[in-house]
Amino acid sequence: MSFLMRRLAALHADHRRIALGAARVAFFLLMGKAVGAFKEMAVAYRYGISDVVDAYQFTLTLANWLPVTLVGAFSVVLIPALVRSRRGSTHQHGRFLGELQAWALALGLLLALVLVLAWPWVLEIAGQGLSANVQGMSQLLILGFAPAALFTITTGLSAARLRAHERHINTLLDSLPALMILLWVLAAPAGAGVMPLLWGTLLGYALQAFFQRLLAQRADAVSTPLHLSQQAPQWSTLAAAAGIMLIGQLAMSFVGPIDQYTAAQLGQNANATLGYAARLLSLMIGLGAASVGRAALPVLADIQGRGDAAHARAMALKWSAVMLVIGAVVVVLGWWLAPWLVSVLFERGAFGAQDTQAVAHVLRWGLLQLPFFFGVLILVQLLASQNRYRWMAAIAVLNFLLKAFLNTVLAPRMGVAGIMLATSAMYALSYTAYLVLALRAAPVAGTPRRSKRNPDNETDPD
């Protein structure tokens, strides 16, 4: 421990900011993922690989698709904007936050309404390979998941506000939906069907949104009256950058629905098998790359704002190389331990030994994405801090095209494992493209460059 403390003390101050932030995120993620793991164990015990899990996985993925896409696109551009906004007028910063909150509420309500009205059409198109029983349960689940779309939008804004202050307690609050599902599944009587999953999800998202907004308001410590307008000067560059990022995020957002659609065509319970493997991967990704990625963006944005682009790029490349090596080690260990991990987490109750083998096989092919995912996430934060949103959007579109093509080629030959292998190839392409761009010099974010389109003298999105 003393050696680690000496090594940490010897790091550059900005490296320490990322390392300490990543440590906090990893700690909160570990606690949150532990709750998530217990939730998965409870779901596996109660439902196994069944129609209920098929319906839950399908509905959750597609209902979350657009809200999560919007949150992902806006968070990448919003965090650097909030870092810059805090340096200006307190009144203008409060006005900007109030307008952001009003638009988040309006957008969330609209999305919730659209989901309820459009779900029969979604089931007809994307869920045509599902059984009538699964479709019926999905139609019921959407009544709880549609309001969760509103909470997802407002929670995403609160999380961006906290991360702009380099505060990461929101990572722990991410586990509230899993905790509520866990408690509801354990408390529900046998034969309760999908209702424990519905009520647990809805209550968890509602509590997460409430507490996260409370903490964000306390962190900003400014008055934020709601205004459904765009009068704050920060909108001038944010809107253009967000529009560019939304194109790329929309392209990448189709990966989840495409996987669900592909799995639905493979036969009964393929969605459930894919879902169990994907959730195990998310545990590994969260404890690894996500902790560093979440901690890095506000730090890199601050360094870019100081005009030290070379330092920011050198830091990001070093962190990326380290994460790439860590990801490779995780692949080797995970490939060997996959059956044991699945067995420990899931094999009880309705989830049997045959299910363990099926999920472990899919998990192994999914592990191949980890080195590239670990390595690319810090490079994504670097390009975001440099406002290189056009390049990021272009890479996202290329990723989607490769993923869509490989799904059609690999899934018929390899089953659900082919879907995972296609994802791994997609992240390999993503890492290569981001690395090439990171090695090229870029304009310093925040360097004055006056233009009619950008009256606030902030760097235009590249």
C-alpha positions in Angstrom: 0.0 0.0 0.0 2.8 2.4 0.9 4.5 1.7 -2.5 1.2 2.5 -4.3 0.9 5.7 -2.3 4.5 6.7 -3.2 3.8 6.0 -6.9 0.7 8.0 -6.8 2.4 11.0 -5.1 5.1 10.9 -7.9 2.6 11.3 -10.7 1.9 14.6 -12.4 -1.0 16.5 -10.7 -3.3 15.9 -13.7 -2.5 12.2 -13.7 -3.4 12.1 -10.0 -6.7 13.8 -10.7 -7.6 11.1 -13.2 -6.2 8.3 -11.0 -8.0 9.5 -7.9 -11.2 10.1 -9.8 -11.0 6.7 -11.4 -10.4 5.1 -7.9 -13.5 6.8 -6.6 -15.5 5.8 -9.6 -14.2 2.2 -9.4 -15.2 2.1 -5.7 -18.7 3.3 -6.4 -18.9 1.0 -9.4 -17.8 -2.0 -7.4 -20.5 -1.3 -4.8 -23.1 -0.7 -7.6 -22.0 -3.7 -9.6 -22.2 -5.9 -6.6 -25.9 -4.9 -6.3 -26.3 -5.6 -10.0 -24.7 -9.0 -9.6 -27.1 -9.9 -6.8 -30.0 -8.7 -8.9 -28.9 -10.9 -11.8 -28.6 -13.8 -9.4 -32.1 -13.2 -8.2 -33.5 -12.9 -11.7 -31.7 -16.1 -12.8 -33.0 -17.9 -9.7 -36.5 -16.8 -10.3 -36.8 -16.9 -14.1 -33.8 -18.8 -15.6 -33.6 -18.5 -19.4 -37.3 -18.1 -20.0 -40.0 -16.1 -21.8 -40.1 -13.6 -19.0 -36.4 -12.7 -19.3 -36.8 -12.6 -23.1 -39.6 -10.0 -22.7 -37.6 -8.1 -20.1 -34.4 -8.0 -22.1 -36.2 -7.0 -25.3 -38.3 -4.3 -23.8 -35.5 -2.8 -21.6 -33.1 -2.6 -24.6 -35.5 -1.0 -27.0 -37.3 1.2 -24.5 -33.9 2.6 -23.3 -32.5 3.0 -26.8 -33.5 6.6 -27.6 -33.2 8.0 -24.0 -29.7 6.5 -23.5 -28.7 7.6 -27.0 -29.7 11.2 -26.3 -28.0 11.1 -22.8 -24.8 9.7 -24.4 -24.6 12.3 -27.1 -25.4 15.3 -25.0 -23.2 14.2 -22.0 -20.0 14.1 -24.2 -20.5 17.7 -25.3 -22.2 19.0 -22.1 -19.5 18.2 -19.6 -16.8 20.3 -21.3 -19.5 23.1 -21.8 -20.4 23.0 -18.1 -16.7 23.1 -17.1 -16.3 26.3 -19.2 -19.7 27.7 -18.0 -18.7 27.5 -14.3 -15.8 29.9 -15.1 -18.1 32.6 -16.2 -21.0 34.6 -14.7 -22.9 32.8 -11.9 -26.2 34.3 -13.1 -25.6 33.0 -16.7 -24.5 29.6 -15.4 -27.7 29.3 -13.3 -29.8 30.4 -16.3 -28.1 27.8 -18.5 -28.8 25.0 -15.9 -32.4 26.1 -15.6 -32.9 26.0 -19.3 -31.2 22.6 -19.5 -33.5 21.1 -16.9 -36.6 22.5 -18.5 -35.7 21.0 -21.9 -34.8 17.7 -20.2 -38.2 17.5 -18.6 -40.0 18.3 -21.8 -38.0 15.9 -23.9 -38.4 13.1 -21.3 -42.2 13.5 -21.2 -42.4 13.5 -25.0 -40.3 10.3 -25.2 -42.5 8.5 -22.6 -45.6 9.3 -24.5 -44.1 8.2 -27.8 -42.9 4.9 -26.3 -46.4 4.0 -25.1 -48.1 4.9 -28.4 -45.5 3.3 -30.7 -44.9 0.1 -28.8 -47.4 -2.1 -30.7 -45.7 -1.0 -33.9 -42.2 -1.8 -32.3 -43.4 -5.3 -31.4 -44.8 -5.8 -34.9 -41.5 -4.8 -36.6 -38.6 -5.6 -34.2 -40.3 -8.3 -32.2 -41.8 -10.4 -35.0 -39.6 -13.3 -34.0 -40.9 -13.4 -30.5 -43.7 -15.6 -29.3 -47.1 -14.2 -28.6 -46.6 -14.8 -24.9 -43.4 -12.8 -24.9 -45.0 -10.0 -26.9 -47.8 -9.8 -24.5 -45.5 -9.4 -21.5 -43.5 -6.8 -23.4 -46.7 -4.8 -24.0 -47.2 -4.8 -20.2 -43.6 -4.0 -19.3 -43.6 -0.8 -21.5 -46.2 0.8 -19.1 -43.4 0.9 -16.5 -40.4 1.4 -18.8 -41.9 4.4 -20.7 -41.9 6.7 -17.6 -38.4 5.4 -16.9 -37.4 7.2 -20.1 -38.2 10.5 -18.5 -36.1 9.7 -15.5 -33.2 8.6 -17.7 -33.1 12.0 -19.4 -33.2 14.0 -16.2 -30.7 11.6 -14.5 -28.3 12.0 -17.4 -28.3 15.8 -17.0 -27.7 15.6 -13.3 -24.8 13.1 -13.8 -23.2 15.5 -16.3 -23.4 18.3 -13.8 -21.8 16.2 -11.1 -19.0 15.0 -13.4 -18.3 18.5 -14.5 -17.4 19.1 -10.8 -15.3 15.8 -10.8 -17.8 14.3 -8.4 -18.7 10.7 -9.1 -21.3 9.8 -6.5 -23.8 9.4 -9.4 -21.9 6.2 -10.3 -23.1 4.7 -7.0 -26.7 5.9 -7.6 -26.7 4.0 -10.9 -27.3 0.9 -8.9 -30.6 2.0 -7.5 -32.7 0.5 -10.3 -30.9 -2.9 -9.8 -31.4 -2.6 -6.1 -35.1 -2.0 -6.4 -35.5 -4.9 -8.9 -33.6 -7.2 -6.5 -35.8 -6.3 -3.6 -39.0 -6.6 -5.7 -38.1 -10.0 -7.2 -37.1 -11.4 -3.8 -40.3 -10.1 -2.1 -42.7 -11.1 -4.9 -44.6 -14.4 -4.6 -44.1 -17.2 -7.0 -46.0 -16.8 -10.3 -45.8 -13.0 -10.2 -44.6 -12.9 -13.8 -43.1 -9.7 -15.1 -44.6 -7.4 -12.5 -41.7 -7.5 -10.0 -39.4 -6.5 -12.9 -41.8 -3.7 -14.0 -42.3 -2.1 -10.5 -38.6 -2.5 -9.5 -37.4 -0.8 -12.6 -39.8 2.1 -12.4 -39.2 2.8 -8.7 -35.4 2.5 -9.1 -35.2 5.0 -11.9 -37.5 7.4 -10.1 -35.4 7.3 -6.9 -32.2 7.6 -8.9 -33.5 10.7 -10.7 -34.6 12.4 -7.5 -31.4 11.9 -5.5 -29.1 12.7 -8.4 -30.8 16.0 -9.0 -30.6 16.9 -5.3 -26.8 16.2 -5.3 -26.3 18.1 -8.6 -28.1 21.1 -7.3 -26.0 21.1 -4.2 -22.8 20.8 -6.2 -23.6 23.8 -8.4 -24.9 25.9 -5.5 -26.7 28.4 -7.8 -30.3 29.2 -8.4 -31.7 27.3 -11.4 -35.3 28.4 -12.2 -36.8 26.5 -15.0 -37.0 28.3 -18.4 -38.1 26.5 -21.6 -35.9 28.7 -23.7 -32.4 29.0 -25.1 -31.3 32.5 -24.1 -28.2 31.5 -22.2 -25.0 32.2 -24.4 -23.7 28.7 -23.8 -26.2 27.3 -26.3 -24.5 28.9 -29.3 -21.8 26.2 -29.4 -23.5 23.5 -27.5 -26.4 23.0 -29.9 -24.1 22.7 -33.0 -21.7 20.2 -31.2 -24.6 18.2 -29.8 -26.2 17.9 -33.2 -23.0 16.5 -34.7 -22.6 14.1 -31.8 -26.2 13.0 -32.0 -25.6 11.7 -35.5 -22.8 9.4 -34.4 -24.6 8.4 -31.2 -27.7 7.5 -33.1 -25.7 5.3 -35.4 -24.1 3.5 -32.4 -27.4 3.3 -30.6 -28.7 1.0 -33.2 -26.2 -1.7 -32.1 -28.4 -2.7 -29.2 -31.7 -3.0 -31.1 -29.9 -4.8 -34.0 -28.5 -7.3 -31.5 -32.0 -7.8 -30.0 -33.5 -8.2 -33.5 -30.8 -10.6 -34.6 -31.1 -12.7 -31.5 -34.9 -12.8 -31.9 -34.4 -14.4 -35.3 -32.2 -17.1 -33.8 -34.9 -18.8 -31.9 -36.4 -19.1 -28.5 -34.5 -17.7 -25.5 -31.6 -16.4 -27.6 -32.3 -12.9 -26.3 -32.1 -14.2 -22.7 -28.8 -15.9 -23.4 -27.3 -12.8 -25.0 -28.7 -10.7 -22.1 -27.0 -12.7 -19.4 -23.6 -12.6 -21.2 -23.9 -8.9 -21.9 -24.7 -8.1 -18.3 -21.6 -10.0 -17.2 -19.5 -8.1 -19.7 -21.0 -4.8 -18.4 -19.7 -5.7 -14.9 -16.2 -6.0 -16.3 -16.4 -2.9 -18.4 -17.8 -0.9 -15.6 -15.0 -1.8 -13.2 -12.3 -1.3 -15.8 -12.7 1.2 -18.6 -15.7 3.1 -17.4 -14.0 4.2 -14.2 -11.1 5.8 -16.0 -13.3 7.2 -18.8 -15.7 8.9 -16.5 -12.9 10.5 -14.5 -10.9 11.6 -17.5 -13.3 13.9 -19.4 -13.6 16.8 -17.0 -9.8 16.7 -16.3 -8.9 16.7 -20.0 -11.5 19.4 -20.7 -9.9 21.5 -18.0 -6.4 21.0 -19.5 -7.6 21.8 -23.0 -9.2 25.0 -21.5 -5.8 26.0 -20.1 -4.3 25.7 -23.6 -2.0 22.7 -23.0 -3.2 20.3 -25.8 0.1 18.4 -26.0 0.0 17.5 -22.3 -3.7 16.3 -22.6 -2.8 14.2 -25.6 0.2 12.6 -24.0 -1.8 11.8 -20.9 -4.6 10.2 -22.9 -2.2 8.1 -24.9 -0.4 6.8 -21.8 -3.7 5.9 -20.1 -5.0 4.3 -23.3 -1.9 2.0 -23.6 -2.3 0.9 -19.9 -6.0 0.2 -20.4 -5.3 -1.8 -23.5 -2.9 -4.1 -21.6 -5.3 -4.5 -18.7 -8.0 -5.4 -21.2 -5.8 -8.1 -22.7 -5.1 -9.6 -19.3 -8.8 -9.6 -18.5 -9.5 -11.5 -21.8 -7.0 -14.3 -20.9 -8.4 -14.7 -17.3 -12.0 -14.3 -18.4 -11.8 -16.9 -21.1 -10.5 -19.4 -18.6 -12.9 -18.5 -15.8 -16.0 -17.9 -17.9 -17.9 -21.1 -17.0 -17.0 -20.6 -13.3 -18.2 -17.0 -13.3 -21.5 -17.8 -15.0 -22.0 -20.7 -12.6 -21.3 -18.7 -9.5 -23.5 -15.8 -10.5 -26.4 -17.6 -12.2 -26.6 -21.4 -11.7 -29.3 -21.9 -9.2 -33.1 -22.4 -9.3 -34.4 -22.2 -12.8 -30.9 -21.6 -14.3 -29.3 -25.0 -14.9 -25.9 -26.4 -15.9 -26.9 -26.4 -19.6 -27.7 -22.7 -19.4 -24.3 -22.1 -17.8 -22.5 -23.6 -20.8 -24.6 -21.7 -23.3 -24.0 -18.3 -21.6 -20.2 -19.0 -21.0 -19.7 -19.8 -24.7 -21.3 -16.5 -25.7 -19.4 -14.6 -22.9 -16.0 -15.9 -24.2 -16.5 -14.4 -27.6 -17.7 -11.1 -26.1 -14.5 -10.9 -24.0 -12.5 -10.1 -27.1 -13.9 -6.6 -27.2 -12.5 -5.7 -23.8 -8.9 -4.6 -24.8 -10.2 -2.3 -27.5 -13.1 -1.0 -25.4 -10.7 -0.3 -22.5 -8.2 1.4 -24.8 -10.6 3.5 -26.8 -12.7 5.0 -24.0 -9.9 7.4 -22.8 -9.3 8.4 -26.4 -13.0 9.2 -26.8 -12.7 11.6 -23.9 -9.6 13.2 -25.5 -11.3 13.9 -28.8 -14.4 15.2 -26.9 -12.2 17.6 -24.9 -10.7 18.8 -28.2 -14.2 19.3 -29.8 -13.5 16.9 -32.6 -17.1 15.8 -32.8 -17.3 15.4 -36.6 -14.6 12.8 -36.5 -16.3 11.1 -33.6 -19.6 11.0 -35.5 -17.9 9.6 -38.6 -16.2 6.8 -36.6 -19.5 5.9 -35.0 -21.2 5.6 -38.4 -18.4 3.3 -39.6 -18.7 1.2 -36.4 -22.4 0.8 -37.0 -22.0 -0.2 -40.6 -19.4 -2.9 -39.7 -21.5 -4.2 -36.9 -24.7 -4.5 -39.0 -22.8 -6.3 -41.7 -21.0 -8.7 -39.4 -24.2 -9.6 -37.5 -25.8 -10.8 -40.8 -22.6 -12.8 -41.6 -21.6 -14.3 -38.2 -24.9 -14.8 -36.4 -26.3 -17.4 -38.9 -23.0 -19.3 -38.6 -22.2 -19.0 -34.9 -25.5 -18.2 -33.3 -25.5 -15.7 -30.4 -21.7 -16.0 -30.1 -21.5 -14.4 -33.6 -23.3 -11.4 -32.3 -20.6 -11.0 -29.7 -17.8 -11.5 -32.1 -19.3 -8.8 -34.4 -19.2 -6.4 -31.4 -15.6 -7.2 -30.7 -14.6 -6.5 -34.4 -16.5 -3.2 -34.2 -14.5 -2.0 -31.1 -11.3 -3.1 -32.8 -12.1 -0.7 -35.7 -13.1 2.0 -33.3 -9.8 1.8 -31.3 -7.7 1.9 -34.5 -9.5 4.9 -35.8 -9.4 6.8 -32.5 -5.7 6.0 -32.1 -4.9 7.4 -35.5 -6.8 10.6 -34.8 -5.3 11.0 -31.3 -1.8 10.8 -32.8 -2.6 13.8 -35.0 -2.4 17.3 -33.5 -5.7 19.1 -33.0 -6.8 22.7 -32.3 -6.8 23.5 -28.6 -10.4 23.6 -27.2 -11.1 27.1 -26.0 -8.6 28.9 -28.3 -10.1 32.2 -29.4 -11.2 32.0 -33.0 -13.9 34.5 -33.9 -16.5 33.5 -36.4 -20.1 34.5 -37.2 -21.2 31.0 -36.4 -19.4 31.0 -33.1 -19.7 34.4 -31.4 -18.5 33.2 -28.0 -14.9 32.7 -29.3 -15.0 29.0 -28.6 -13.5 26.4 -30.9 -15.9 25.2 -33.6 -16.7 21.5 -33.5 -14.1 19.7 -35.7 
